[in-house]
Amino acid sequence: MIRVLRGNLISAPRLGKLDVVERGYLVLEDGVIQGVFDKLPETFATAPVTDYGEQLILQSFADMHLHAPQYPMLGMGMDLPLLDWLNTYAFPTEARFSDPDYARGVYRSLAGELIANGTTRVCMFSSLHTESTWVLMEELERAGVTGYVGKVNMDRNGAPGLLQESRSESVRETIRWLDGCRFEHVKPILTPRFTPSCSNELMTELGRIAAQRGLFVQSHLSENRDEIAWVRRLHPDCGHYWETYDKFGLWKDHTLMAHCVHSDEAERAAMRRSGVAAVHCPNSNVNICSGVCPVRQMLDEDVWVTLGSDIAGGDQLPMYRVITAAIRASKNRSIMDKWTTDFLTVEEAYYLGTTSGHRYFGAGEGFAAGDRLHAIVVDDSDLPPGGGPLSLIQRFERVIYLMSSRNITAVWSDGRCVAKKM
């Protein structure tokens, strides 16, 4: 079926570049983008048109790193460093997800909030509990969220008796979980929590499973200096943190590594060579005092950078809040670097929060022909008037900084309209 969406179309085909079509037409066939036009081609003249008037039609957001079972503890423990925060807040909270019924209520709320805020693609950590991970995947699918979810693996340095597996249990439950994944839009991803949480034997098994089943991998890297020192003690044979994943076959194309705050030049080069993507989580990095990631340096070195909310280390789930946090963090980094590096512009940060993440799922640049549509429609009419007529670029910037879920009037995910306001 052919259908046409009309409105002010704005997308990010490249870092720092926006494509803007005023009162343009976006043509879909069975949810797949056929093209964006300033005038509707005669070929589609009889197709039904959904006219959004002066509203903005933007790419939806991709949240490339968040911890679903930490959703209940948003805004808690923000004065603690990473390792203390994990033991005091995160591990006890995640332990509650041994109860699938409890998980159902939390995850249904989380999935709904993601869609309400325009996030249609995710790469997400669950807890170590198999049944609750299936519940999470089911609730995301129900809400219209697409992407990857991982059952967490951790057989050491967790909370014994509360949140930790044996090696054999971790492997057995991972295989059971993988065999039970039968979801159309939410797929599995292997998820060793981070190097300190997984024994060498478990990492070996996960590398074998990843190779046998062709699975992507997600974890954490160089987030906190104490964490990095701990990894060195655990793996004295490795000169860099990244090598603790590489030696087990977990460092490869499309591996996602969250944070990378303290990744040095050699580690960044290893990321570039292998096609590993860094997930910048600006709110979390500041909240738990990890540092300020050198995002501009990564981009200049052709490292693949995406954005993540990292709830609940991050306290903001909406990705437009994460985008503006990334801009502020980069300004702080520029100040720290005595203005030898440029900070991120709105257009650049929006690219990181949309197109750069969507690429992970095989999408093209911006509203690319051949892609299934992932988009939001934004009504900015209730935002401050701006002192006079605004250009579309000015309206776009204001939306990124000031919008909330109430401004999002429709959400399209995988070519389907999954939310709309009358």
C-alpha positions as CSV (number, residue, x, y, z in Angstrom):
1,M,0.0,0.0,0.0
2,I,1.2,3.5,-0.9
3,R,0.7,6.3,1.6
4,V,2.1,9.8,1.9
5,L,3.1,11.8,4.9
6,R,3.2,15.6,4.5
7,G,4.9,18.1,6.8
8,N,8.2,19.9,7.5
9,L,10.7,17.1,7.0
10,I,14.1,17.2,8.7
11,S,16.7,14.5,8.8
12,A,20.5,14.1,9.3
13,P,22.1,12.3,6.4
14,R,25.7,13.1,7.6
15,L,27.4,14.4,10.7
16,G,26.6,18.1,11.0
17,K,24.4,18.1,7.9
18,L,20.6,18.4,7.9
19,D,18.2,17.8,5.0
20,V,15.3,20.1,5.3
21,V,12.2,20.0,3.1
22,E,9.5,22.6,3.9
23,R,6.0,21.2,3.6
24,G,7.4,18.2,1.8
25,Y,6.2,14.7,1.1
26,L,7.5,11.4,2.4
27,V,6.2,8.5,0.4
28,L,5.9,5.0,1.9
29,E,5.1,1.7,0.3
30,D,4.2,-0.9,2.9
31,G,6.1,1.1,5.5
32,V,9.2,1.4,3.3
33,I,10.5,4.8,2.3
34,Q,10.2,5.4,-1.4
35,G,11.6,9.0,-1.3
36,V,11.3,12.5,0.1
37,F,10.0,15.2,-2.3
38,D,9.3,18.9,-2.3
39,K,6.5,18.3,-4.8
40,L,4.5,15.0,-5.0
41,P,5.4,13.1,-8.1
42,E,2.5,12.3,-10.4
43,T,3.0,8.6,-9.8
44,F,1.7,9.0,-6.3
45,A,-1.0,11.6,-6.9
46,T,-3.9,9.3,-6.0
47,A,-2.2,7.9,-2.8
48,P,-3.8,8.8,0.6
49,V,-2.0,11.7,2.3
50,T,-1.7,12.2,6.0
51,D,-1.1,15.9,6.3
52,Y,0.6,17.0,9.5
53,G,0.4,20.7,8.6
54,E,3.2,22.8,10.0
55,Q,4.4,20.1,12.4
56,L,8.0,18.8,12.1
57,I,8.6,15.2,10.8
58,L,11.9,14.1,12.3
59,Q,13.8,10.9,12.5
60,S,13.0,9.0,15.7
61,F,15.7,8.3,18.3
62,A,18.0,5.3,18.9
63,D,19.0,4.6,22.5
64,M,22.1,2.4,22.2
65,H,22.7,1.6,25.9
66,L,20.3,1.4,28.8
67,H,19.6,-1.0,31.7
68,A,16.0,-1.9,31.7
69,P,15.9,-3.3,35.3
70,Q,17.3,-0.1,36.6
71,Y,14.3,1.9,35.5
72,P,12.7,1.8,39.0
73,M,15.8,3.5,40.5
74,L,16.0,6.5,38.2
75,G,17.5,9.4,40.1
76,M,18.9,7.4,42.9
77,G,22.5,7.1,44.2
78,M,23.8,9.9,42.0
79,D,26.5,10.9,44.6
80,L,28.3,7.5,44.4
81,P,31.1,6.5,42.1
82,L,30.5,3.6,39.7
83,L,31.5,0.5,41.7
84,D,29.8,1.7,45.0
85,W,26.7,2.7,43.0
86,L,26.5,-0.8,41.5
87,N,26.7,-2.6,44.9
88,T,24.5,-0.2,46.8
89,Y,21.7,0.4,44.2
90,A,22.0,-1.4,40.9
91,F,22.5,-5.0,42.0
92,P,19.8,-5.0,44.7
93,T,17.3,-3.4,42.3
94,E,18.1,-5.8,39.5
95,A,17.7,-8.8,41.9
96,R,13.9,-8.0,42.1
97,F,13.5,-9.1,38.5
98,S,13.7,-12.8,39.6
99,D,9.9,-12.2,39.7
100,P,8.5,-12.1,36.1
101,D,5.2,-10.6,37.3
102,Y,7.1,-7.7,38.9
103,A,9.1,-7.4,35.6
104,R,5.9,-7.3,33.6
105,G,4.6,-4.1,35.3
106,V,8.0,-2.3,35.2
107,Y,8.8,-3.2,31.6
108,R,5.4,-2.3,30.2
109,S,5.8,1.2,31.7
110,L,9.3,1.5,30.4
111,A,8.3,0.4,26.9
112,G,5.4,2.9,26.8
113,E,7.7,5.7,28.0
114,L,10.2,5.0,25.3
115,I,7.6,5.2,22.5
116,A,6.0,8.3,24.1
117,N,9.4,10.0,23.9
118,G,10.1,9.0,20.3
119,T,12.7,6.2,20.9
120,T,11.9,3.4,18.5
121,R,15.2,1.5,18.4
122,V,17.2,0.3,21.4
123,C,20.2,-1.9,22.5
124,M,19.3,-2.8,26.0
125,F,20.6,-4.8,29.0
126,S,18.1,-6.9,30.8
127,S,18.9,-8.6,34.1
128,L,20.4,-12.1,34.4
129,H,16.9,-13.7,34.7
130,T,15.8,-15.6,31.6
131,E,12.0,-15.3,32.1
132,S,12.1,-11.6,32.9
133,T,14.3,-11.0,29.8
134,W,11.6,-12.7,27.6
135,V,9.0,-10.4,29.4
136,L,11.1,-7.4,28.5
137,M,11.4,-8.4,24.8
138,E,7.6,-9.1,24.7
139,E,6.7,-5.7,26.2
140,L,9.0,-3.8,23.9
141,E,7.5,-5.7,20.9
142,R,4.0,-4.9,22.1
143,A,4.7,-1.2,22.4
144,G,6.4,-0.9,19.0
145,V,10.0,-0.6,20.1
146,T,12.5,-2.5,17.9
147,G,16.1,-3.5,18.4
148,Y,18.2,-5.8,20.6
149,V,17.9,-7.0,24.2
150,G,20.5,-9.0,26.1
151,K,20.2,-11.4,29.1
152,V,23.1,-10.2,31.4
153,N,25.9,-12.7,32.1
154,M,27.8,-12.4,35.4
155,D,29.4,-15.3,37.4
156,R,31.7,-13.3,39.7
157,N,31.9,-10.0,41.6
158,G,28.2,-9.5,41.7
159,A,26.1,-10.1,44.8
160,P,26.3,-13.8,45.7
161,G,23.0,-15.2,46.7
162,L,21.3,-12.1,45.3
163,L,22.5,-11.3,41.8
164,Q,25.1,-13.8,40.5
165,E,25.2,-17.0,38.5
166,S,27.6,-19.9,38.4
167,R,29.4,-20.3,35.1
168,S,27.5,-23.4,34.1
169,E,24.2,-21.8,35.0
170,S,25.0,-18.6,33.0
171,V,25.9,-20.7,29.9
172,R,22.8,-23.0,30.3
173,E,20.4,-20.1,30.8
174,T,21.9,-18.1,28.0
175,I,21.3,-21.0,25.6
176,R,17.8,-21.5,27.0
177,W,17.0,-17.8,26.6
178,L,18.4,-17.7,23.0
179,D,16.3,-20.8,22.0
180,G,13.2,-19.2,23.4
181,C,13.5,-15.9,21.5
182,R,10.8,-15.8,18.9
183,F,10.1,-12.1,18.5
184,E,9.8,-10.3,15.2
185,H,11.2,-6.9,16.0
186,V,13.3,-7.5,19.1
187,K,16.3,-9.7,18.7
188,P,18.9,-11.2,21.2
189,I,22.4,-9.7,21.7
190,L,25.1,-11.3,24.0
191,T,25.7,-9.3,27.1
192,P,28.6,-10.0,29.4
193,R,28.0,-7.3,32.0
194,F,31.6,-6.2,32.0
195,T,35.0,-7.9,32.3
196,P,35.0,-7.9,36.2
197,S,31.7,-9.7,36.2
198,C,32.7,-12.6,34.0
199,S,35.3,-15.3,34.6
200,N,37.6,-16.3,31.8
201,E,35.8,-19.6,31.4
202,L,32.4,-17.8,31.0
203,M,33.9,-15.3,28.5
204,T,35.3,-18.2,26.5
205,E,31.9,-19.8,26.3
206,L,30.2,-16.5,25.3
207,G,32.7,-16.1,22.5
208,R,31.9,-19.6,21.3
209,I,28.2,-18.9,21.4
210,A,28.6,-15.6,19.6
211,A,30.6,-17.2,16.8
212,Q,28.3,-20.2,16.5
213,R,25.1,-18.2,16.4
214,G,26.3,-15.1,14.6
215,L,25.3,-12.8,17.5
216,F,26.3,-9.2,18.2
217,V,27.8,-8.3,21.6
218,Q,27.3,-5.4,24.0
219,S,29.2,-4.5,27.2
220,H,31.1,-1.7,28.9
221,L,34.6,-0.3,28.4
222,S,36.9,2.2,30.1
223,E,34.1,3.9,32.0
224,N,35.9,4.6,35.4
225,R,39.5,4.8,36.4
226,D,39.0,2.4,39.4
227,E,37.2,0.0,37.1
228,I,40.2,0.1,34.6
229,A,42.7,-0.6,37.4
230,W,40.5,-3.5,38.5
231,V,40.5,-5.0,35.0
232,R,44.3,-4.7,34.8
233,R,44.6,-6.7,38.1
234,L,42.2,-9.4,36.7
235,H,44.0,-9.6,33.3
236,P,47.7,-8.8,33.8
237,D,48.3,-10.3,30.3
238,C,46.3,-7.5,28.7
239,G,47.8,-4.1,28.1
240,H,44.4,-2.5,27.4
241,Y,40.9,-3.1,28.6
242,W,39.6,-3.8,25.1
243,E,42.0,-6.9,24.9
244,T,40.0,-8.6,27.6
245,Y,37.1,-8.9,25.2
246,D,39.2,-9.5,22.1
247,K,41.0,-12.6,23.4
248,F,37.6,-14.3,23.9
249,G,36.3,-13.4,20.4
250,L,33.9,-10.7,21.7
251,W,35.6,-7.7,20.1
252,K,34.4,-7.6,16.5
253,D,32.3,-5.7,14.0
254,H,29.1,-4.3,15.6
255,T,30.3,-4.9,19.2
256,L,28.8,-2.1,21.3
257,M,31.0,-0.7,24.1
258,A,29.3,1.8,26.4
259,H,31.1,4.8,27.8
260,C,34.8,4.7,26.5
261,V,35.4,7.8,28.7
262,H,39.1,6.9,29.3
263,S,39.8,5.0,26.0
264,D,43.3,6.0,24.9
265,E,44.6,6.4,21.4
266,A,45.4,2.7,21.0
267,E,42.0,1.6,22.3
268,R,40.2,4.0,20.0
269,A,42.3,2.7,17.1
270,A,41.3,-0.8,17.9
271,M,37.7,0.3,17.9
272,R,38.1,1.8,14.5
273,R,39.9,-1.2,13.0
274,S,37.3,-3.7,14.2
275,G,34.1,-1.7,13.6
276,V,33.3,-1.5,17.3
277,A,30.8,1.3,18.2
278,A,31.3,3.5,21.2
279,V,28.1,4.5,23.0
280,H,28.5,7.9,24.6
281,C,26.3,8.3,27.8
282,P,26.8,11.9,28.9
283,N,24.4,12.0,31.8
284,S,25.7,8.8,33.4
285,N,29.3,9.9,33.0
286,V,28.7,13.0,34.9
287,N,26.2,11.6,37.5
288,I,28.6,8.9,38.7
289,C,31.7,11.0,38.2
290,S,33.3,8.9,35.5
291,G,34.6,11.8,33.4
292,V,33.9,13.6,30.2
293,C,34.3,11.5,27.0
294,P,36.4,13.0,24.2
295,V,33.7,12.6,21.6
296,R,35.2,15.1,19.2
297,Q,38.5,13.3,19.2
298,M,36.7,10.0,18.5
299,L,34.8,11.5,15.6
300,D,38.0,13.0,14.2
301,E,39.6,9.6,14.4
302,D,36.6,7.9,12.5
303,V,35.5,6.0,15.6
304,W,31.8,5.0,15.3
305,V,30.0,7.0,18.0
306,T,26.4,6.6,19.1
307,L,24.4,7.8,22.1
308,G,22.7,6.1,25.1
309,S,20.6,7.1,28.0
310,D,22.3,4.6,30.3
311,I,19.4,4.6,32.7
312,A,19.8,4.5,35.7
313,G,23.3,5.8,35.8
314,G,21.8,8.4,33.5
315,D,18.8,10.0,34.9
316,Q,17.0,11.0,31.7
317,L,15.3,8.4,29.4
318,P,14.2,10.8,26.6
319,M,16.9,10.8,23.9
320,Y,16.4,14.5,23.1
321,R,17.6,15.1,26.7
322,V,20.6,12.9,26.0
323,I,21.3,14.8,22.8
324,T,21.4,18.2,24.7
325,A,23.5,16.6,27.5
326,A,26.0,15.4,24.8
327,I,26.3,19.0,23.6
328,R,26.9,20.3,27.1
329,A,29.4,17.6,27.9
330,S,31.3,18.4,24.7
331,K,31.4,22.1,25.6
332,N,32.9,21.1,29.0
333,R,35.4,18.9,27.2
334,S,36.4,21.9,25.0
335,I,36.9,24.0,28.1
336,M,39.0,21.2,29.7
337,D,41.0,21.0,26.5
338,K,41.6,24.8,26.5
339,W,39.5,25.1,23.3
340,T,41.8,22.9,21.3
341,T,38.8,20.8,20.4
342,D,35.4,21.9,19.0
343,F,32.2,21.1,20.8
344,L,29.3,19.3,19.2
345,T,26.7,21.3,17.4
346,V,23.0,20.6,17.6
347,E,23.0,19.1,14.1
348,E,26.0,16.8,15.0
349,A,24.5,15.6,18.3
350,Y,21.2,14.9,16.6
351,Y,23.0,12.8,14.1
352,L,24.6,10.8,16.9
353,G,21.2,10.2,18.5
354,T,19.5,9.2,15.3
355,T,21.3,8.2,12.1
356,S,24.4,6.9,13.8
357,G,22.4,4.6,15.9
358,H,20.0,3.6,13.2
359,R,23.0,2.5,11.1
360,Y,23.6,-0.3,13.6
361,F,20.4,-1.8,12.5
362,G,21.3,-1.6,8.8
363,A,19.6,1.7,8.0
364,G,20.9,4.3,5.6
365,E,21.5,8.0,6.1
366,G,18.6,10.2,7.1
367,F,15.3,9.3,5.5
368,A,16.9,6.9,3.1
369,A,14.9,5.3,0.3
370,G,14.6,1.6,1.0
371,D,14.5,1.9,4.8
372,R,11.5,1.2,6.9
373,L,10.3,4.4,8.4
374,H,11.4,5.4,12.0
375,A,10.1,8.9,12.6
376,I,8.3,11.2,15.0
377,V,5.9,14.1,14.4
378,V,6.4,17.1,16.6
379,D,4.0,19.9,17.3
380,D,6.0,22.8,18.6
381,S,3.2,25.3,18.6
382,D,3.1,25.5,22.5
383,L,6.8,26.3,22.8
384,P,7.9,29.9,23.5
385,P,7.2,32.1,20.4
386,G,10.9,33.0,19.8
387,G,10.3,36.8,19.3
388,G,9.2,36.5,15.7
389,P,9.0,34.2,12.7
390,L,11.4,31.3,13.0
391,S,13.1,29.3,10.2
392,L,12.8,25.6,10.2
393,I,16.3,25.2,11.5
394,Q,15.6,27.5,14.4
395,R,12.4,25.6,15.2
396,F,14.4,22.3,15.0
397,E,17.0,23.6,17.5
398,R,14.3,24.8,19.9
399,V,12.5,21.5,19.7
400,I,15.6,19.5,20.5
401,Y,16.2,21.7,23.6
402,L,12.7,22.3,24.8
403,M,10.4,19.5,23.6
404,S,8.7,16.9,25.9
405,S,6.6,13.9,25.2
406,R,3.5,16.1,25.0
407,N,4.9,17.6,21.8
408,I,5.2,14.3,20.0
409,T,1.9,13.7,18.2
410,A,2.8,10.5,16.2
411,V,5.5,7.9,16.3
412,W,6.4,5.6,13.4
413,S,8.5,2.5,14.1
414,D,9.6,0.0,11.4
415,G,7.1,1.5,9.0
416,R,4.1,1.3,11.4
417,C,2.4,4.2,13.2
418,V,2.7,2.9,16.7
419,A,1.4,6.0,18.6
420,K,-0.7,9.0,17.7
421,K,-2.6,11.7,19.4
422,M,-5.9,12.9,18.1
